[in-house]
Amino acid sequence: MNILLLGGTGFIGSRVANLLRERGHVVTLAQRSQINLLNLNEEQAKSCLQNQDVVVNMVGVMSRHADVLETVHHHAPVQLAQWAVAMGVKHWVQLSALGADAGHEVAFVGSKGRGDKALLELGHLTVNVARPSVVFGRGGKSCEMFVNMAKLPVLVLPSVATGLMQPVHVDDVALGLVKLAEQPLANGAVVNMVGATRHTLAEYLRLLRETIHGKRGLAVLPMPMMLIQPFLPLGNVVSNGFLSKGSMKLLQEGAWAESGDFVKLLGREPLGVREFVWS
């Protein structure tokens, strides 16, 4: 098949591109100069979409600007998908995020949810949505941050960081996306891509410390939100949205789901955290 990848040089996308090529597909990587989700050019976009069977969109951003998130995660993918229909594309795979919900008050999660909803309502195009939890993979920005945090013998974490997360290995996510591209599920199918085990953030960091650094004894001290809140506006600016009121809410909510659909897609159980370092 001819498969166009958006975000195909990124952390997840590069793995998807390699797998698809190994499996005999003709892969095209859309360059930012050709398809820029912040500033779409119809002529250039349609040129990329021509003669493609499948589009896999893996573009995502973290930003403190809600309009940027809305454009990249919602409006631009929908416009591209409409052009894709006109160019004869039959199938669209959208990489979203676990918990994406059009009504969510956190801009990142809400923009993902609104994009998913609009794509799934398009018609004339088979759309499958993949929603991964926290992704583990060496070289990934968030993963390396967690790995470096796990080196420390003592950590201070927000007291609200009590939600469960279900970390998933990047190779499992990549394989799941490849399978969705090759054999589309029913139109509107949403697959929650989660690992085999659930942990609080503190438990996850302790496991990374044990399995990667070979050390035990991570002490975690909870910091009350009343001490953190005054610094969140500055943190939001400095981190470009990564450290914000919204991120505190997500730490409290967690990110986990049932894995049954993902197991069916992979044809096996996904990896758990203790298996990550050896995979």
C-alpha positions in Angstrom: 0.0 0.0 0.0 0.9 3.6 -0.4 1.0 5.2 3.1 1.5 8.9 3.9 2.9 9.6 7.4 2.5 12.9 9.1 5.0 13.2 11.9 6.9 10.2 10.4 10.4 11.4 11.6 9.4 11.8 15.2 9.8 9.5 18.2 6.9 7.2 17.4 6.7 8.0 13.7 10.2 6.9 12.8 9.5 3.5 14.2 6.2 3.3 12.3 8.0 4.2 9.1 10.6 1.5 9.6 8.1 -1.2 10.3 5.9 -0.3 7.3 8.9 -0.4 5.0 10.0 -3.7 6.4 6.5 -5.0 5.7 6.7 -4.0 2.0 4.7 -0.8 2.0 5.6 2.4 0.0 6.0 5.0 2.7 6.0 8.8 2.1 7.0 11.1 4.9 5.3 14.5 4.6 7.9 17.3 5.3 6.9 20.3 7.3 7.5 22.5 4.3 4.8 20.4 2.5 2.3 20.0 5.3 2.5 22.4 8.2 -0.4 21.9 10.5 -0.1 25.5 11.7 -0.3 26.9 8.2 -1.9 24.5 5.7 -1.3 25.0 2.0 -4.1 23.2 0.0 -2.1 22.7 -3.2 1.0 21.3 -1.4 -1.2 19.1 0.8 -3.2 17.7 -2.0 0.1 16.9 -3.9 1.2 14.8 -0.9 -2.2 13.1 -0.6 -2.3 12.1 -4.3 -2.2 8.3 -4.9 -2.1 7.5 -1.2 -4.2 4.7 0.2 -3.7 5.5 3.9 -2.8 8.5 6.0 -1.3 8.1 9.5 -1.3 11.3 11.5 1.1 11.3 14.4 1.6 15.0 14.8 1.1 16.4 18.3 2.4 19.4 20.2 2.6 20.6 23.7 1.9 24.3 24.0 0.6 26.8 26.6 -1.3 28.5 23.7 -4.8 26.9 23.4 -5.2 28.1 19.9 -2.1 26.3 18.8 -3.3 23.1 20.3 -6.8 23.5 18.7 -5.2 24.1 15.3 -2.7 21.2 15.3 -4.9 18.6 17.1 -8.4 19.6 15.7 -8.9 22.0 12.8 -5.9 21.1 10.6 -6.3 17.3 10.7 -10.0 17.7 9.9 -9.2 19.9 6.9 -6.5 17.5 5.7 -8.9 14.6 6.1 -11.5 16.4 4.0 -8.9 17.0 1.3 -7.8 13.3 1.6 -11.4 12.2 0.8 -11.3 14.4 -2.3 -8.0 12.9 -3.4 -9.3 9.3 -3.0 -7.7 8.3 0.3 -9.8 5.5 1.9 -8.4 5.2 5.4 -7.1 7.6 8.1 -5.3 6.6 11.3 -5.2 9.3 14.0 -2.7 9.1 16.9 -4.5 10.8 19.8 -4.0 10.5 23.6 -5.6 8.4 26.3 -8.5 10.2 27.9 -9.0 12.5 25.0 -12.5 14.1 25.4 -14.0 17.0 23.5 -15.4 18.4 26.8 -12.2 18.1 28.9 -11.2 21.4 30.5 -7.4 20.8 30.0 -6.6 22.3 26.6 -4.3 19.5 25.4 -6.7 16.7 26.1 -9.7 18.7 25.0 -8.2 19.6 21.7 -7.3 16.0 21.0 -10.8 15.0 21.9 -12.4 17.6 19.6 -10.1 16.5 16.7 -11.0 12.9 17.2 -14.7 13.6 17.4 -14.7 15.7 14.2 -12.7 13.1 12.3 -14.9 10.3 13.4 -18.0 12.2 12.1 -16.5 13.0 8.6 -17.9 10.1 6.6 -16.5 8.9 3.2 -13.4 7.9 5.1 -12.6 5.0 7.4 -11.1 6.6 10.6 -9.4 4.7 13.4 -8.1 6.5 16.5 -5.2 5.3 18.7 -5.1 6.6 22.2 -1.8 5.7 24.0 -1.1 6.2 27.7 2.3 7.5 28.8 4.8 6.2 26.3 8.1 4.6 27.3 11.0 4.6 24.9 14.6 5.7 25.2 15.0 9.0 23.3 11.5 10.2 24.0 11.5 13.5 25.8 9.1 12.6 28.6 10.6 9.2 29.0 14.1 10.6 29.4 12.8 13.1 32.0 11.3 10.2 34.0 14.5 8.2 33.7 16.6 11.1 34.9 14.2 11.7 37.8 14.5 8.1 38.8 18.2 8.5 39.3 17.6 10.7 42.3 17.4 9.1 45.8 14.8 11.6 46.9 12.0 13.2 44.9 9.4 15.8 45.7 6.2 15.3 43.8 2.9 17.1 43.9 0.6 15.7 46.5 -2.1 15.3 43.8 0.0 12.9 41.8 -2.1 9.9 43.0 -3.8 8.9 39.7 -2.9 5.6 38.1 -1.0 5.5 34.8 -0.6 2.6 32.5 2.7 3.2 30.7 3.0 1.6 27.2 6.2 0.7 25.3 6.8 2.8 22.1 7.3 -0.4 20.1 3.9 -1.7 21.1 2.3 1.6 20.0 4.2 1.6 16.7 3.1 -1.9 15.9 -0.5 -1.1 16.8 -0.4 1.9 14.4 1.1 -0.3 11.7 -1.7 -2.9 12.1 -4.4 -0.2 12.0 -2.9 1.1 8.8 -2.7 -2.4 7.2 -6.0 -3.8 8.4 -8.5 -1.0 9.3 -11.0 -1.8 12.0 -14.6 -0.7 11.6 -15.1 3.0 10.9 -15.0 4.9 14.2 -13.0 2.3 16.1 -11.0 3.8 19.0 -8.2 1.7 20.5 -6.8 2.6 23.9 -3.1 1.7 23.8 -2.0 0.8 27.3 0.7 -1.4 28.9 0.1 -4.4 31.0 0.4 -2.8 34.5 -0.9 0.2 36.3 1.1 2.4 38.7 1.1 5.8 40.4 3.8 8.2 39.2 5.8 7.4 42.3 5.6 3.7 41.7 6.5 4.1 38.1 9.6 6.1 39.0 10.6 3.5 41.6 10.3 0.7 38.9 12.4 2.8 36.5 15.0 3.3 39.2 15.1 -0.5 39.9 15.1 -1.8 36.3 17.2 0.8 34.5 19.5 2.2 37.2 19.7 -1.0 39.3 18.9 0.9 42.5 16.3 0.7 45.2 15.2 3.1 47.9 13.6 6.0 46.1 12.0 8.3 48.7 9.1 10.4 47.5 8.0 13.4 49.5 4.5 14.9 48.6 4.4 18.7 48.2 1.0 20.3 49.0 -0.7 22.0 46.1 -0.9 25.3 48.2 2.8 25.5 47.9 2.9 24.7 44.1 0.0 26.8 42.8 1.7 30.2 43.0 4.5 29.0 40.7 2.3 27.3 38.1 1.7 30.4 35.9 5.5 30.9 35.6 6.0 27.2 35.1 3.4 27.1 32.3 5.4 29.8 30.4 8.8 28.4 31.0 7.8 24.8 30.2 5.4 25.8 27.3 2.5 24.1 28.9 4.2 21.0 30.3 4.1 22.2 34.0 0.7 23.8 34.5 -2.6 23.7 36.3 -3.8 21.3 33.6 -0.9 18.9 34.1 -1.6 18.8 37.8 -5.2 17.9 37.1 -4.0 15.1 34.7 -1.6 13.7 37.4 -4.6 13.5 39.7 -6.9 11.9 37.1 -4.3 9.4 35.9 -4.3 7.7 32.5 -5.4 4.0 32.4 -7.9 1.9 30.5 -8.9 -1.7 29.8 -6.4 -3.3 27.4 -8.7 -5.8 25.6 -8.9 -4.1 22.3 -5.2 -3.4 22.2 -4.4 -7.1 23.0 -6.6 -8.1 20.0 -4.9 -5.6 17.8 -1.4 -6.7 18.7 -2.2 -10.4 18.9 -0.5 -10.6 22.3 -0.3 -8.9 25.7 1.4 -5.5 25.7 4.6 -5.2 27.7 4.5 -4.2 31.4 6.9 -1.7 33.0 9.3 -4.4 34.3 9.7 -5.7 30.8 10.5 -2.3 29.2 14.2 -2.2 29.9 14.8 -5.6 28.3 12.6 -5.1 25.2 
